[in-house]
C-alpha cells in the first residue's frame, strides 16, 4: 500500500483500505487550474512531512511527484487528468494492477487560503448508489481490502456526483499548503 500513499497526496482515492475505481478515465480534454501546479507540502497520516510537486506532462496531462521531506530519492510519480463539473474539480489516475488496473477519481478544491484540499469518495455511499441502481458496478477484493468498480459511463457518474443531494459522497483525505519561501 506504500505506493498509494501519494494517491492520498492527490489522494487518488484509497480510504481505509477501500477503493472506488472506474472503467473509464477522465479524458484529457480540460486544462487544470493554474493554481494547482507547483510545489505543496503536508503531513501524512503518520505525521511525516511530505512534498508534492505538480507539473504538466503533456497537453492537458499532468504528473504528481511525492516524496518524504529530505528523501527525494524515495519519490513516487503518478500521471493524471483533470475535469471540472459543477462546483468541483476532479482528478483521474490509473490504478496499479494489484488494485484492479482501472481508474481512480478524486475531487479537489483550491481554497481561498491557498490550500489544496483533496477528497475521496465514500465507499459506503457508493455502495448505496449501486444498491439503489443510481450507478452500475460491482464489488471486488484486493489484498488491501474491499473495492467497488463503477461501470456506469462518466456522464452518468458526473451527473450523480454533481447532484447537490450527493454532496456528502466526498470525504476530505488530504490538505496541502504552499511551502514557505
N, C-alpha and C positions, 0 to 999 in steps of 0.2 A: 504494500500500500504506500510505501515511501514515495514511489514515483508519482503518486497522485496528491502529495501534499501541495504541490503547486496548483493543482487544479482547484485547490482551495484558494490559491493565490488569485487566480481568476476563477476560482473555485469550481471549476467546471464540473462540479456537481456531485460530489460524494458527500454524504452526510450520515454519520453514524453507521457506516458500512453499507448504506442503502444507496442505490444508484438508479436514476431515471435516465434512460437512453432513448434515442430516436433513430428511426430508419434513415431519415434524410438530414443532411447538414443544412445550416443556413447558407443559402447561395452567397457568393462573393459579389453582391450587387450594390452594396452600400459602403460608403466610407465611414470609418469610426470618427467620433468627435475628436477634434484635435487635442482636447484636454486629456484624453485617455493615454496618449503617447508620452513616453518619458520614463523617469525613474520614480519609484514608490518604495515605501518602507512599511513594515508592520511587525507585529509579534504574532507568531503562530500559536496554535493551541497548546504547545509545550512551553510557551514563554520565551522562545528563541527569536531573536531579531532576524527578519528575512528581508531581502532586497528583491524587487521586482522591476524589470525593465521591459517596457512595451514599445515595439517599433513596427514599422511597415516591413513586409517581406515580399510585396508584390502589389498589383492593383487590387485594392480592397481586401488584401490578405495581410495578416498581422502575426507577430510572434511575441510570446511572453517568455522571458527568461527569469527564473527564480533561483536564488541561492541563499544559504545562511550567510549572515553578515560576516565578512572576513574569510569566506571559503568559496570564492568564485569558481574554483576547480570542481566543486560539487553541484554545479548548475544543472538545472532541468529546463528543457526548452519545449514549447508547445506552439503549434500553429493554430490560428483560429480566424473566424469570420465574425462579422457583427451585423446587426439589423435593428432598426428602431420600429417598434409597433406600439401604437397607443402612447402611453406616457413612459414606457420603459425601453431601455436598450437591452439587447440580448447578445450573448456570445455563443459560439458553437465550436466545439473542438472534437477531433476524433478520439475515440476511447480505445485504449490498448486492447489487444486480442483477449487477454485473460479476463477482461471485464465485458466482453461481448462484441468488441470491434464495431460498434455503431457510432453514434454521435451524442455528446452531452450538450445540453443547453442550460445556461445560467443567465440571470439578469444582473444588470449593474446600473448604478447611478453615479454621477459626478456631482457631489454636494456643493452647496454654496461656500462651504468652509474648506474647499479644495481637498476633499477626501474622495477616494474611490471605494464605493460600498458594493459588495458582491453578494448576490442572493442565489440560493439553491432552491430547487423545487422540493416541496414537502412530499415524500413518497406516500404517506398515508392519504393525503388529499388526492394525489394522482391515482392511487388505488381506488378511492371512492369514485373518481371520474370514470374509471374503467368499469366499475360495477354498475354505475348509472348509465353506461353506454354513451357518455358525453365524449369520450375518446376511445379509440380502439388500441388494443395492445395485449401483452401477455407478461406473466412473471417469468423470471429466470433466476438461477442461482450462480454465484461466483464463489471463489474461495474466501472472499471478504464478506459475503452476506447476500441478502435478497436484492433483486433488482427488478425494474419494470422496463420493458421495451415498448415504446409507443409507436404504433404502426400507422396512425392517422396521418393524413397529409399535413404539411406545415401550415397551409391556410387554415385548416380546422384547428390545429394546435394553437396558433396565434389568436384565432377568434376566441378560443376558450381562455387562454392566458390573459388576454386583454380585457375580458369581461370584468367590470368592477366588482361583480359579485364573487369573483375568484381571487381577489387581491391578497387573500391570506394563503395562497398557494406558495408564496415565497418566504423563505427564512434567511435572515442575514447570516452569512458564514464568514465574512472577512471584511476588514476595514483597513484601508491603506492611506497613508499621508505622503505628501511630498517631503523628501529629505531636507533637513535644514542645510543651508548653503554654508 
